[in-house]
Amino acid sequence: MAKILIVGFGDLGLAIAELLAVRHAVLGLRRQARNLQTYGQPSQSQSSNLSILQGDVTDPASLQVLHQLKPELILYCVAADAQTDAAYQAQYVNGLANVLATQQENTALRHVFFVSSTRVYGQDAGECLDDTSALSPMDFGGQRLLEAEQLLTNLACPTTALRLSGIYGPGRLRMINLAKSQTWPTINSWSNRIHRDDAAAFIVFLMEQVLAGQVVQTSYIVSDDAPASLHEVLAWLADQMQIGIPSYAQQQASKGKRLANGLMRATGYQLKYPNFKVGYQALLASLTTP
């Protein structure tokens, strides 16, 4: 049984923890104090293998509890408070540096995983991109995420940046609500996505490979098999919900990027939701089930 630390215990972090806790001791760090016991002390979840810690990655003093943990694997999986440069700097760059500083004497540490984003690829003219494509962030979000990824190169142990495309799934209904609104973006663009459950399962898959002594790559594009134009997705959703399609809906995408998940596929992981139709069909069915 390995000891695994998950920093950032939101929707994705919890989904990963629940999969891991079947076989491993999982420690989840989150900022909010709800349902926690004494500050800095673990509180047991429903799984005896899953404990929750409280700490703020932007406040090094609150991370003292991490010094003694000595995890074998770390997953940094935080979310920025706001879509601002300051928030991304604080959560992704400074926060990751603060957490890594607590592990400088951890000789048990075997691998660090960092949940990044495909925002590190700033190309926006319909290009087809893969894991070998140049990193050229064009906004503050991509720039700060790439800066955080670069912190990993200073570690003695192997590391992996997980570049997730747009996450959808339970509770993530932006596209469904946008289709309903009939107020679609007037410019059609390419879009890429990964179902929350596939993102969680793939990350666990990689962790298990590391624990089994196998080598994993330093980065992966984590996306499904089928990029699709935004209007194609919205039109399909509208059809499924039997609502109209705006007259300005376009057939061809003129912007964005198309992501190929070659390294992800090469691991042997099998996507449960390989394209948006399979994933959203399941999501729509869950919304109509009593």
Protein Blocks (a to p, Z undefined) as FASTA:
>chain_A
ZZdddehjafklmmmmmmmmmmmccddddfblghiacehiacddfblkbccddddfklmk
lmmmmmmnopabdcddbdcfbdcfklmmmmmmmmmmmmmmmmmmmmkbmbdcddddfklp
mbfghpacdfkbccddfbfklmmmmmmmmmmmmpmbdcddddddddedehiaklmmmmmn
opacfbdcddddddfklmmmmmmmmmmmmmnopacdfbdcdddfbdcdfklmmmmmmmmn
opacdfkbcfbdcedjdddfklmmmnopacfblbfklmmmmmmmmmmpZZ
